Amino acid sequence: MFLSNMDKFIYTKTHNRSIVGSINEQIYITQHWIEKYLPTDELNIVGLNIWLNDSVSLQLVEGYPRLALKNALQDTSIHQ
């Protein structure tokens, strides 16, 4: 249900330094995570995704991306 509404997402530019800093931190974490597995074909993308979604994000009311998505999914199911 959530994925069927993907056409409603809008991506825009931001000049909010806090958000840009959070995105840069996620990129930095991802680069170092991937380097642990190189050179290899066995890259644990699921583990990386879980780790990133359990990272604190001060811009989110919930504090963690995983909780924010969970709440968004619950809100979506309630309204449909």
PDB file with SEQRES, HELIX, SHEET and CRYST1 records, atoms N, CA, C and O in Angstrom:
SEQRES   1 A   80  MET PHE LEU SER ASN MET ASP LYS PHE ILE TYR THR LYS          
SEQRES   2 A   80  THR HIS ASN ARG SER ILE VAL GLY SER ILE ASN GLU GLN          
SEQRES   3 A   80  ILE TYR ILE THR GLN HIS TRP ILE GLU LYS TYR LEU PRO          
SEQRES   4 A   80  THR ASP GLU LEU ASN ILE VAL GLY LEU ASN ILE TRP LEU          
SEQRES   5 A   80  ASN ASP SER VAL SER LEU GLN LEU VAL GLU GLY TYR PRO          
SEQRES   6 A   80  ARG LEU ALA LEU LYS ASN ALA LEU GLN ASP THR SER ILE          
SEQRES   7 A   80  HIS GLN                                                      
HELIX    1 AA1 LEU A    3  LYS A    8  5                                   6    
HELIX    2 AA2 ARG A   17  TYR A   37  1                                  21    
HELIX    3 AA3 ILE A   45  ASN A   53  1                                   9    
HELIX    4 AA4 PRO A   65  ILE A   78  1                                  14    
CRYST1    1.000    1.000    1.000  90.00  90.00  90.00 P 1           1          
ATOM      1  N   MET A   1       0.819  -1.181   0.000  1.00  0.00           N  
ATOM      2  CA  MET A   1       0.000   0.000   0.000  1.00  0.00           C  
ATOM      3  C   MET A   1       0.876   1.264   0.000  1.00  0.00           C  
ATOM      4  O   MET A   1       0.617   2.211  -0.743  1.00  0.00           O  
ATOM      5  N   PHE A   2       1.894   1.260   0.828  1.00  0.00           N  
ATOM      6  CA  PHE A   2       2.795   2.410   0.918  1.00  0.00           C  
ATOM      7  C   PHE A   2       3.515   2.634  -0.411  1.00  0.00           C  
ATOM      8  O   PHE A   2       3.619   3.766  -0.886  1.00  0.00           O  
ATOM      9  N   LEU A   3       4.008   1.554  -1.003  1.00  0.00           N  
ATOM     10  CA  LEU A   3       4.734   1.671  -2.269  1.00  0.00           C  
ATOM     11  C   LEU A   3       3.825   2.078  -3.423  1.00  0.00           C  
ATOM     12  O   LEU A   3       4.283   2.693  -4.385  1.00  0.00           O  
ATOM     13  N   SER A   4       2.557   1.744  -3.334  1.00  0.00           N  
ATOM     14  CA  SER A   4       1.642   2.136  -4.416  1.00  0.00           C  
ATOM     15  C   SER A   4       1.418   3.645  -4.452  1.00  0.00           C  
ATOM     16  O   SER A   4       0.915   4.171  -5.445  1.00  0.00           O  
ATOM     17  N   ASN A   5       1.783   4.339  -3.390  1.00  0.00           N  
ATOM     18  CA  ASN A   5       1.639   5.794  -3.338  1.00  0.00           C  
ATOM     19  C   ASN A   5       2.949   6.515  -3.648  1.00  0.00           C  
ATOM     20  O   ASN A   5       3.074   7.708  -3.371  1.00  0.00           O  
ATOM     21  N   MET A   6       3.914   5.816  -4.210  1.00  0.00           N  
ATOM     22  CA  MET A   6       5.228   6.401  -4.467  1.00  0.00           C  
ATOM     23  C   MET A   6       5.165   7.618  -5.380  1.00  0.00           C  
ATOM     24  O   MET A   6       6.015   8.501  -5.275  1.00  0.00           O  
ATOM     25  N   ASP A   7       4.194   7.687  -6.259  1.00  0.00           N  
ATOM     26  CA  ASP A   7       4.107   8.828  -7.171  1.00  0.00           C  
ATOM     27  C   ASP A   7       3.763  10.118  -6.436  1.00  0.00           C  
ATOM     28  O   ASP A   7       3.821  11.196  -7.027  1.00  0.00           O  
ATOM     29  N   LYS A   8       3.406  10.025  -5.160  1.00  0.00           N  
ATOM     30  CA  LYS A   8       3.050  11.205  -4.375  1.00  0.00           C  
ATOM     31  C   LYS A   8       4.251  11.825  -3.663  1.00  0.00           C  
ATOM     32  O   LYS A   8       4.131  12.900  -3.076  1.00  0.00           O  
ATOM     33  N   PHE A   9       5.402  11.162  -3.708  1.00  0.00           N  
ATOM     34  CA  PHE A   9       6.596  11.709  -3.075  1.00  0.00           C  
ATOM     35  C   PHE A   9       7.197  12.797  -3.940  1.00  0.00           C  
ATOM     36  O   PHE A   9       7.241  12.674  -5.164  1.00  0.00           O  
ATOM     37  N   ILE A  10       7.657  13.858  -3.308  1.00  0.00           N  
ATOM     38  CA  ILE A  10       8.279  14.957  -4.019  1.00  0.00           C  
ATOM     39  C   ILE A  10       9.673  15.168  -3.439  1.00  0.00           C  
ATOM     40  O   ILE A  10       9.832  15.282  -2.223  1.00  0.00           O  
ATOM     41  N   TYR A  11      10.667  15.220  -4.295  1.00  0.00           N  
ATOM     42  CA  TYR A  11      12.039  15.472  -3.875  1.00  0.00           C  
ATOM     43  C   TYR A  11      12.394  16.907  -4.238  1.00  0.00           C  
ATOM     44  O   TYR A  11      12.204  17.332  -5.378  1.00  0.00           O  
ATOM     45  N   THR A  12      12.904  17.640  -3.278  1.00  0.00           N  
ATOM     46  CA  THR A  12      13.259  19.033  -3.520  1.00  0.00           C  
ATOM     47  C   THR A  12      14.641  19.321  -2.956  1.00  0.00           C  
ATOM     48  O   THR A  12      15.203  18.518  -2.210  1.00  0.00           O  
ATOM     49  N   LYS A  13      15.173  20.463  -3.318  1.00  0.00           N  
ATOM     50  CA  LYS A  13      16.446  20.914  -2.775  1.00  0.00           C  
ATOM     51  C   LYS A  13      16.223  21.429  -1.361  1.00  0.00           C  
ATOM     52  O   LYS A  13      15.127  21.860  -1.003  1.00  0.00           O  
ATOM     53  N   THR A  14      17.287  21.373  -0.564  1.00  0.00           N  
ATOM     54  CA  THR A  14      17.209  21.950   0.771  1.00  0.00           C  
ATOM     55  C   THR A  14      18.481  22.735   1.059  1.00  0.00           C  
ATOM     56  O   THR A  14      19.573  22.372   0.623  1.00  0.00           O  
ATOM     57  N   HIS A  15      18.314  23.788   1.782  1.00  0.00           N  
ATOM     58  CA  HIS A  15      19.460  24.559   2.248  1.00  0.00           C  
ATOM     59  C   HIS A  15      19.550  24.454   3.766  1.00  0.00           C  
ATOM     60  O   HIS A  15      20.316  25.175   4.407  1.00  0.00           O  
ATOM     61  N   ASN A  16      18.751  23.540   4.336  1.00  0.00           N  
ATOM     62  CA  ASN A  16      18.773  23.300   5.771  1.00  0.00           C  
ATOM     63  C   ASN A  16      20.058  22.552   6.109  1.00  0.00           C  
ATOM     64  O   ASN A  16      20.209  21.379   5.769  1.00  0.00           O  
ATOM     65  N   ARG A  17      20.967  23.226   6.768  1.00  0.00           N  
ATOM     66  CA  ARG A  17      22.280  22.645   7.038  1.00  0.00           C  
ATOM     67  C   ARG A  17      22.197  21.403   7.905  1.00  0.00           C  
ATOM     68  O   ARG A  17      23.034  20.508   7.786  1.00  0.00           O  
ATOM     69  N   SER A  18      21.206  21.337   8.770  1.00  0.00           N  
ATOM     70  CA  SER A  18      21.045  20.181   9.635  1.00  0.00           C  
ATOM     71  C   SER A  18      20.700  18.934   8.826  1.00  0.00           C  
ATOM     72  O   SER A  18      21.250  17.860   9.064  1.00  0.00           O  
ATOM     73  N   ILE A  19      19.789  19.083   7.873  1.00  0.00           N  
ATOM     74  CA  ILE A  19      19.405  17.954   7.029  1.00  0.00           C  
ATOM     75  C   ILE A  19      20.550  17.556   6.109  1.00  0.00           C  
ATOM     76  O   ILE A  19      20.826  16.368   5.941  1.00  0.00           O  
ATOM     77  N   VAL A  20      21.211  18.528   5.519  1.00  0.00           N  
ATOM     78  CA  VAL A  20      22.358  18.236   4.655  1.00  0.00           C  
ATOM     79  C   VAL A  20      23.438  17.511   5.454  1.00  0.00           C  
ATOM     80  O   VAL A  20      24.055  16.571   4.953  1.00  0.00           O  
ATOM     81  N   GLY A  21      23.667  17.942   6.693  1.00  0.00           N  
ATOM     82  CA  GLY A  21      24.657  17.282   7.551  1.00  0.00           C  
ATOM     83  C   GLY A  21      24.277  15.843   7.845  1.00  0.00           C  
ATOM     84  O   GLY A  21      25.139  14.965   7.856  1.00  0.00           O  
ATOM     85  N   SER A  22      22.990  15.590   8.086  1.00  0.00           N  
ATOM     86  CA  SER A  22      22.524  14.219   8.339  1.00  0.00           C  
ATOM     87  C   SER A  22      22.707  13.333   7.112  1.00  0.00           C  
ATOM     88  O   SER A  22      23.131  12.183   7.229  1.00  0.00           O  
ATOM     89  N   ILE A  23      22.391  13.860   5.953  1.00  0.00           N  
ATOM     90  CA  ILE A  23      22.569  13.097   4.718  1.00  0.00           C  
ATOM     91  C   ILE A  23      24.046  12.796   4.500  1.00  0.00           C  
ATOM     92  O   ILE A  23      24.405  11.674   4.145  1.00  0.00           O  
ATOM     93  N   ASN A  24      24.900  13.788   4.709  1.00  0.00           N  
ATOM     94  CA  ASN A  24      26.340  13.565   4.548  1.00  0.00           C  
ATOM     95  C   ASN A  24      26.856  12.527   5.534  1.00  0.00           C  
ATOM     96  O   ASN A  24      27.730  11.731   5.191  1.00  0.00           O  
ATOM     97  N   GLU A  25      26.328  12.525   6.751  1.00  0.00           N  
ATOM     98  CA  GLU A  25      26.739  11.533   7.743  1.00  0.00           C  
ATOM     99  C   GLU A  25      26.326  10.128   7.311  1.00  0.00           C  
ATOM    100  O   GLU A  25      27.091   9.178   7.480  1.00  0.00           O  
ATOM    101  N   GLN A  26      25.124   9.993   6.755  1.00  0.00           N  
ATOM    102  CA  GLN A  26      24.670   8.686   6.270  1.00  0.00           C  
ATOM    103  C   GLN A  26      25.552   8.209   5.113  1.00  0.00           C  
ATOM    104  O   GLN A  26      25.857   7.020   5.012  1.00  0.00           O  
ATOM    105  N   ILE A  27      25.955   9.126   4.254  1.00  0.00           N  
ATOM    106  CA  ILE A  27      26.854   8.773   3.145  1.00  0.00           C  
ATOM    107  C   ILE A  27      28.192   8.309   3.701  1.00  0.00           C  
ATOM    108  O   ILE A  27      28.736   7.305   3.242  1.00  0.00           O  
ATOM    109  N   TYR A  28      28.725   9.020   4.676  1.00  0.00           N  
ATOM    110  CA  TYR A  28      30.002   8.677   5.296  1.00  0.00           C  
ATOM    111  C   TYR A  28      29.925   7.278   5.932  1.00  0.00           C  
ATOM    112  O   TYR A  28      30.825   6.460   5.740  1.00  0.00           O  
ATOM    113  N   ILE A  29      28.864   7.008   6.680  1.00  0.00           N  
ATOM    114  CA  ILE A  29      28.676   5.701   7.312  1.00  0.00           C  
ATOM    115  C   ILE A  29      28.621   4.606   6.251  1.00  0.00           C  
ATOM    116  O   ILE A  29      29.250   3.557   6.393  1.00  0.00           O  
ATOM    117  N   THR A  30      27.866   4.862   5.191  1.00  0.00           N  
ATOM    118  CA  THR A  30      27.724   3.880   4.114  1.00  0.00           C  
ATOM    119  C   THR A  30      29.057   3.586   3.444  1.00  0.00           C  
ATOM    120  O   THR A  30      29.379   2.427   3.186  1.00  0.00           O  
ATOM    121  N   GLN A  31      29.829   4.619   3.161  1.00  0.00           N  
ATOM    122  CA  GLN A  31      31.136   4.415   2.530  1.00  0.00           C  
ATOM    123  C   GLN A  31      32.043   3.549   3.390  1.00  0.00           C  
ATOM    124  O   GLN A  31      32.716   2.659   2.870  1.00  0.00           O  
ATOM    125  N   HIS A  32      32.074   3.790   4.688  1.00  0.00           N  
ATOM    126  CA  HIS A  32      32.935   2.998   5.563  1.00  0.00           C  
ATOM    127  C   HIS A  32      32.417   1.579   5.740  1.00  0.00           C  
ATOM    128  O   HIS A  32      33.207   0.643   5.867  1.00  0.00           O  
ATOM    129  N   TRP A  33      31.113   1.410   5.749  1.00  0.00           N  
ATOM    130  CA  TRP A  33      30.523   0.074   5.852  1.00  0.00           C  
ATOM    131  C   TRP A  33      30.914  -0.746   4.623  1.00  0.00           C  
ATOM    132  O   TRP A  33      31.333  -1.897   4.745  1.00  0.00           O  
ATOM    133  N   ILE A  34      30.776  -0.157   3.459  1.00  0.00           N  
ATOM    134  CA  ILE A  34      31.080  -0.862   2.212  1.00  0.00           C  
ATOM    135  C   ILE A  34      32.564  -1.209   2.141  1.00  0.00           C  
ATOM    136  O   ILE A  34      32.920  -2.290   1.671  1.00  0.00           O  
ATOM    137  N   GLU A  35      33.429  -0.318   2.595  1.00  0.00           N  
ATOM    138  CA  GLU A  35      34.871  -0.570   2.556  1.00  0.00           C  
ATOM    139  C   GLU A  35      35.262  -1.798   3.370  1.00  0.00           C  
ATOM    140  O   GLU A  35      36.258  -2.450   3.057  1.00  0.00           O  
ATOM    141  N   LYS A  36      34.492  -2.127   4.415  1.00  0.00           N  
ATOM    142  CA  LYS A  36      34.774  -3.318   5.222  1.00  0.00           C  
ATOM    143  C   LYS A  36      34.654  -4.587   4.392  1.00  0.00           C  
ATOM    144  O   LYS A  36      35.332  -5.578   4.660  1.00  0.00           O  
ATOM    145  N   TYR A  37      33.786  -4.554   3.380  1.00  0.00           N  
ATOM    146  CA  TYR A  37      33.510  -5.745   2.580  1.00  0.00           C  
ATOM    147  C   TYR A  37      34.359  -5.835   1.314  1.00  0.00           C  
ATOM    148  O   TYR A  37      34.361  -6.873   0.653  1.00  0.00           O  
ATOM    149  N   LEU A  38      35.069  -4.785   0.967  1.00  0.00           N  
ATOM    150  CA  LEU A  38      35.839  -4.786  -0.283  1.00  0.00           C  
ATOM    151  C   LEU A  38      37.190  -5.443  -0.078  1.00  0.00           C  
ATOM    152  O   LEU A  38      37.736  -5.332   1.020  1.00  0.00           O  
ATOM    153  N   PRO A  39      37.752  -6.105  -1.039  1.00  0.00           N  
ATOM    154  CA  PRO A  39      37.119  -6.521  -2.303  1.00  0.00           C  
ATOM    155  C   PRO A  39      36.382  -7.844  -2.123  1.00  0.00           C  
ATOM    156  O   PRO A  39      36.993  -8.860  -1.790  1.00  0.00           O  
ATOM    157  N   THR A  40      35.119  -7.831  -2.337  1.00  0.00           N  
ATOM    158  CA  THR A  40      34.293  -9.032  -2.242  1.00  0.00           C  
ATOM    159  C   THR A  40      32.967  -8.808  -2.944  1.00  0.00           C  
ATOM    160  O   THR A  40      32.562  -7.674  -3.203  1.00  0.00           O  
ATOM    161  N   ASP A  41      32.310  -9.895  -3.240  1.00  0.00           N  
ATOM    162  CA  ASP A  41      30.962  -9.816  -3.815  1.00  0.00           C  
ATOM    163  C   ASP A  41      29.899  -9.963  -2.741  1.00  0.00           C  
ATOM    164  O   ASP A  41      28.705  -9.899  -3.034  1.00  0.00           O  
ATOM    165  N   GLU A  42      30.327 -10.159  -1.495  1.00  0.00           N  
ATOM    166  CA  GLU A  42      29.392 -10.402  -0.402  1.00  0.00           C  
ATOM    167  C   GLU A  42      29.189  -9.139   0.424  1.00  0.00           C  
ATOM    168  O   GLU A  42      29.775  -8.984   1.495  1.00  0.00           O  
ATOM    169  N   LEU A  43      28.382  -8.271  -0.068  1.00  0.00           N  
ATOM    170  CA  LEU A  43      28.081  -7.025   0.627  1.00  0.00           C  
ATOM    171  C   LEU A  43      26.718  -7.161   1.294  1.00  0.00           C  
ATOM    172  O   LEU A  43      25.717  -7.418   0.625  1.00  0.00           O  
ATOM    173  N   ASN A  44      26.680  -6.988   2.604  1.00  0.00           N  
ATOM    174  CA  ASN A  44      25.447  -7.171   3.365  1.00  0.00           C  
ATOM    175  C   ASN A  44      24.618  -5.884   3.338  1.00  0.00           C  
ATOM    176  O   ASN A  44      24.679  -5.078   4.267  1.00  0.00           O  
ATOM    177  N   ILE A  45      23.854  -5.704   2.280  1.00  0.00           N  
ATOM    178  CA  ILE A  45      23.034  -4.510   2.117  1.00  0.00           C  
ATOM    179  C   ILE A  45      21.909  -4.470   3.150  1.00  0.00           C  
ATOM    180  O   ILE A  45      21.540  -3.391   3.615  1.00  0.00           O  
ATOM    181  N   VAL A  46      21.365  -5.616   3.511  1.00  0.00           N  
ATOM    182  CA  VAL A  46      20.293  -5.667   4.504  1.00  0.00           C  
ATOM    183  C   VAL A  46      20.824  -5.166   5.847  1.00  0.00           C  
ATOM    184  O   VAL A  46      20.178  -4.354   6.509  1.00  0.00           O  
ATOM    185  N   GLY A  47      21.990  -5.647   6.245  1.00  0.00           N  
ATOM    186  CA  GLY A  47      22.599  -5.194   7.490  1.00  0.00           C  
ATOM    187  C   GLY A  47      22.875  -3.701   7.478  1.00  0.00           C  
ATOM    188  O   GLY A  47      22.651  -3.016   8.475  1.00  0.00           O  
ATOM    189  N   LEU A  48      23.360  -3.197   6.353  1.00  0.00           N  
ATOM    190  CA  LEU A  48      23.619  -1.762   6.209  1.00  0.00           C  
ATOM    191  C   LEU A  48      22.324  -0.969   6.347  1.00  0.00           C  
ATOM    192  O   LEU A  48      22.279   0.042   7.048  1.00  0.00           O  
ATOM    193  N   ASN A  49      21.280  -1.428   5.681  1.00  0.00           N  
ATOM    194  CA  ASN A  49      19.992  -0.747   5.745  1.00  0.00           C  
ATOM    195  C   ASN A  49      19.455  -0.708   7.183  1.00  0.00           C  
ATOM    196  O   ASN A  49      18.963   0.326   7.635  1.00  0.00           O  
ATOM    197  N   ILE A  50      19.551  -1.815   7.885  1.00  0.00           N  
ATOM    198  CA  ILE A  50      19.090  -1.861   9.276  1.00  0.00           C  
ATOM    199  C   ILE A  50      19.904  -0.890  10.122  1.00  0.00           C  
ATOM    200  O   ILE A  50      19.348  -0.145  10.930  1.00  0.00           O  
ATOM    201  N   TRP A  51      21.210  -0.899   9.937  1.00  0.00           N  
ATOM    202  CA  TRP A  51      22.087  -0.037  10.733  1.00  0.00           C  
ATOM    203  C   TRP A  51      21.777   1.447  10.484  1.00  0.00           C  
ATOM    204  O   TRP A  51      21.701   2.234  11.427  1.00  0.00           O  
ATOM    205  N   LEU A  52      21.601   1.819   9.222  1.00  0.00           N  
ATOM    206  CA  LEU A  52      21.291   3.209   8.890  1.00  0.00           C  
ATOM    207  C   LEU A  52      19.934   3.626   9.457  1.00  0.00           C  
ATOM    208  O   LEU A  52      19.775   4.751   9.929  1.00  0.00           O  
ATOM    209  N   ASN A  53      18.967   2.727   9.410  1.00  0.00           N  
ATOM    210  CA  ASN A  53      17.636   3.054   9.912  1.00  0.00           C  
ATOM    211  C   ASN A  53      17.544   3.037  11.431  1.00  0.00           C  
ATOM    212  O   ASN A  53      16.550   3.484  12.004  1.00  0.00           O  
ATOM    213  N   ASP A  54      18.579   2.522  12.078  1.00  0.00           N  
ATOM    214  CA  ASP A  54      18.649   2.566  13.541  1.00  0.00           C  
ATOM    215  C   ASP A  54      19.578   3.676  14.026  1.00  0.00           C  
ATOM    216  O   ASP A  54      19.845   3.782  15.223  1.00  0.00           O  
ATOM    217  N   SER A  55      20.071   4.500  13.105  1.00  0.00           N  
ATOM    218  CA  SER A  55      20.906   5.644  13.469  1.00  0.00           C  
ATOM    219  C   SER A  55      20.014   6.790  13.933  1.00  0.00           C  
ATOM    220  O   SER A  55      18.940   7.011  13.374  1.00  0.00           O  
ATOM    221  N   VAL A  56      20.451   7.504  14.934  1.00  0.00           N  
ATOM    222  CA  VAL A  56      19.675   8.629  15.451  1.00  0.00           C  
ATOM    223  C   VAL A  56      19.601   9.739  14.404  1.00  0.00           C  
ATOM    224  O   VAL A  56      20.599  10.079  13.769  1.00  0.00           O  
ATOM    225  N   SER A  57      18.410  10.293  14.239  1.00  0.00           N  
ATOM    226  CA  SER A  57      18.199  11.427  13.350  1.00  0.00           C  
ATOM    227  C   SER A  57      17.436  12.491  14.131  1.00  0.00           C  
ATOM    228  O   SER A  57      16.237  12.351  14.373  1.00  0.00           O  
ATOM    229  N   LEU A  58      18.123  13.539  14.517  1.00  0.00           N  
ATOM    230  CA  LEU A  58      17.510  14.572  15.353  1.00  0.00           C  
ATOM    231  C   LEU A  58      16.437  15.371  14.621  1.00  0.00           C  
ATOM    232  O   LEU A  58      15.657  16.079  15.257  1.00  0.00           O  
ATOM    233  N   GLN A  59      16.386  15.269  13.286  1.00  0.00           N  
ATOM    234  CA  GLN A  59      15.380  15.993  12.520  1.00  0.00           C  
ATOM    235  C   GLN A  59      14.025  15.293  12.570  1.00  0.00           C  
ATOM    236  O   GLN A  59      13.007  15.894  12.226  1.00  0.00           O  
ATOM    237  N   LEU A  60      14.002  14.036  12.992  1.00  0.00           N  
ATOM    238  CA  LEU A  60      12.758  13.278  13.051  1.00  0.00           C  
ATOM    239  C   LEU A  60      12.164  13.333  14.446  1.00  0.00           C  
ATOM    240  O   LEU A  60      12.885  13.223  15.437  1.00  0.00           O  
ATOM    241  N   VAL A  61      10.879  13.499  14.525  1.00  0.00           N  
ATOM    242  CA  VAL A  61      10.188  13.519  15.818  1.00  0.00           C  
ATOM    243  C   VAL A  61      10.450  12.202  16.558  1.00  0.00           C  
ATOM    244  O   VAL A  61      10.672  12.200  17.769  1.00  0.00           O  
ATOM    245  N   GLU A  62      10.422  11.093  15.829  1.00  0.00           N  
ATOM    246  CA  GLU A  62      10.613   9.775  16.419  1.00  0.00           C  
ATOM    247  C   GLU A  62      12.056   9.528  16.839  1.00  0.00           C  
ATOM    248  O   GLU A  62      12.313   8.693  17.706  1.00  0.00           O  
ATOM    249  N   GLY A  63      12.999  10.246  16.234  1.00  0.00           N  
ATOM    250  CA  GLY A  63      14.413  10.082  16.560  1.00  0.00           C  
ATOM    251  C   GLY A  63      15.140   9.072  15.706  1.00  0.00           C  
ATOM    252  O   GLY A  63      16.361   9.146  15.573  1.00  0.00           O  
ATOM    253  N   TYR A  64      14.417   8.124  15.120  1.00  0.00           N  
ATOM    254  CA  TYR A  64      15.025   7.074  14.305  1.00  0.00           C  
ATOM    255  C   TYR A  64      14.219   6.885  13.024  1.00  0.00           C  
ATOM    256  O   TYR A  64      12.989   6.877  13.066  1.00  0.00           O  
ATOM    257  N   PRO A  65      14.898   6.733  11.882  1.00  0.00           N  
ATOM    258  CA  PRO A  65      14.187   6.531  10.621  1.00  0.00           C  
ATOM    259  C   PRO A  65      13.251   5.319  10.638  1.00  0.00           C  
ATOM    260  O   PRO A  65      12.163   5.363  10.063  1.00  0.00           O  
ATOM    261  N   ARG A  66      13.676   4.237  11.300  1.00  0.00           N  
ATOM    262  CA  ARG A  66      12.847   3.031  11.326  1.00  0.00           C  
ATOM    263  C   ARG A  66      11.500   3.319  12.002  1.00  0.00           C  
ATOM    264  O   ARG A  66      10.457   2.874  11.522  1.00  0.00           O  
ATOM    265  N   LEU A  67      11.521   4.057  13.104  1.00  0.00           N  
ATOM    266  CA  LEU A  67      10.283   4.392  13.803  1.00  0.00           C  
ATOM    267  C   LEU A  67       9.430   5.364  12.991  1.00  0.00           C  
ATOM    268  O   LEU A  67       8.203   5.266  12.991  1.00  0.00           O  
ATOM    269  N   ALA A  68      10.077   6.298  12.303  1.00  0.00           N  
ATOM    270  CA  ALA A  68       9.335   7.249  11.470  1.00  0.00           C  
ATOM    271  C   ALA A  68       8.601   6.516  10.348  1.00  0.00           C  
ATOM    272  O   ALA A  68       7.444   6.822  10.062  1.00  0.00           O  
ATOM    273  N   LEU A  69       9.264   5.557   9.713  1.00  0.00           N  
ATOM    274  CA  LEU A  69       8.625   4.786   8.643  1.00  0.00           C  
ATOM    275  C   LEU A  69       7.498   3.937   9.206  1.00  0.00           C  
ATOM    276  O   LEU A  69       6.429   3.846   8.603  1.00  0.00           O  
ATOM    277  N   LYS A  70       7.727   3.314  10.356  1.00  0.00           N  
ATOM    278  CA  LYS A  70       6.684   2.504  10.986  1.00  0.00           C  
ATOM    279  C   LYS A  70       5.442   3.347  11.257  1.00  0.00           C  
ATOM    280  O   LYS A  70       4.324   2.916  10.973  1.00  0.00           O  
ATOM    281  N   ASN A  71       5.632   4.541  11.802  1.00  0.00           N  
ATOM    282  CA  ASN A  71       4.498   5.428  12.069  1.00  0.00           C  
ATOM    283  C   ASN A  71       3.809   5.868  10.784  1.00  0.00           C  
ATOM    284  O   ASN A  71       2.582   5.946  10.727  1.00  0.00           O  
ATOM    285  N   ALA A  72       4.602   6.154   9.751  1.00  0.00           N  
ATOM    286  CA  ALA A  72       4.022   6.555   8.465  1.00  0.00           C  
ATOM    287  C   ALA A  72       3.198   5.416   7.870  1.00  0.00           C  
ATOM    288  O   ALA A  72       2.129   5.651   7.307  1.00  0.00           O  
ATOM    289  N   LEU A  73       3.687   4.195   7.989  1.00  0.00           N  
ATOM    290  CA  LEU A  73       2.948   3.041   7.469  1.00  0.00           C  
ATOM    291  C   LEU A  73       1.654   2.831   8.251  1.00  0.00           C  
ATOM    292  O   LEU A  73       0.622   2.511   7.661  1.00  0.00           O  
ATOM    293  N   GLN A  74       1.698   3.007   9.556  1.00  0.00           N  
ATOM    294  CA  GLN A  74       0.485   2.868  10.370  1.00  0.00           C  
ATOM    295  C   GLN A  74      -0.517   3.955  10.018  1.00  0.00           C  
ATOM    296  O   GLN A  74      -1.712   3.679   9.909  1.00  0.00           O  
ATOM    297  N   ASP A  75      -0.051   5.189   9.838  1.00  0.00           N  
ATOM    298  CA  ASP A  75      -0.938   6.292   9.465  1.00  0.00           C  
ATOM    299  C   ASP A  75      -1.581   6.034   8.114  1.00  0.00           C  
ATOM    300  O   ASP A  75      -2.760   6.328   7.917  1.00  0.00           O  
ATOM    301  N   THR A  76      -0.812   5.486   7.182  1.00  0.00           N  
ATOM    302  CA  THR A  76      -1.320   5.196   5.841  1.00  0.00           C  
ATOM    303  C   THR A  76      -2.408   4.136   5.906  1.00  0.00           C  
ATOM    304  O   THR A  76      -3.432   4.257   5.233  1.00  0.00           O  
ATOM    305  N   SER A  77      -2.197   3.101   6.708  1.00  0.00           N  
ATOM    306  CA  SER A  77      -3.198   2.031   6.779  1.00  0.00           C  
ATOM    307  C   SER A  77      -4.467   2.485   7.494  1.00  0.00           C  
ATOM    308  O   SER A  77      -5.553   1.980   7.208  1.00  0.00           O  
ATOM    309  N   ILE A  78      -4.341   3.434   8.420  1.00  0.00           N  
ATOM    310  CA  ILE A  78      -5.502   3.937   9.142  1.00  0.00           C  
ATOM    311  C   ILE A  78      -6.383   4.783   8.219  1.00  0.00           C  
ATOM    312  O   ILE A  78      -7.609   4.722   8.307  1.00  0.00           O  
ATOM    313  N   HIS A  79      -5.765   5.567   7.340  1.00  0.00           N  
ATOM    314  CA  HIS A  79      -6.501   6.504   6.493  1.00  0.00           C  
ATOM    315  C   HIS A  79      -7.047   5.864   5.224  1.00  0.00           C  
ATOM    316  O   HIS A  79      -7.711   6.539   4.438  1.00  0.00           O  
ATOM    317  N   GLN A  80      -6.785   4.584   5.008  1.00  0.00           N  
ATOM    318  CA  GLN A  80      -7.288   3.975   3.770  1.00  0.00           C  
ATOM    319  C   GLN A  80      -8.274   2.879   4.062  1.00  0.00           C  
ATOM    320  O   GLN A  80      -8.798   2.258   3.137  1.00  0.00           O  
TER     321      GLN A  80                                                      
END                                                                             
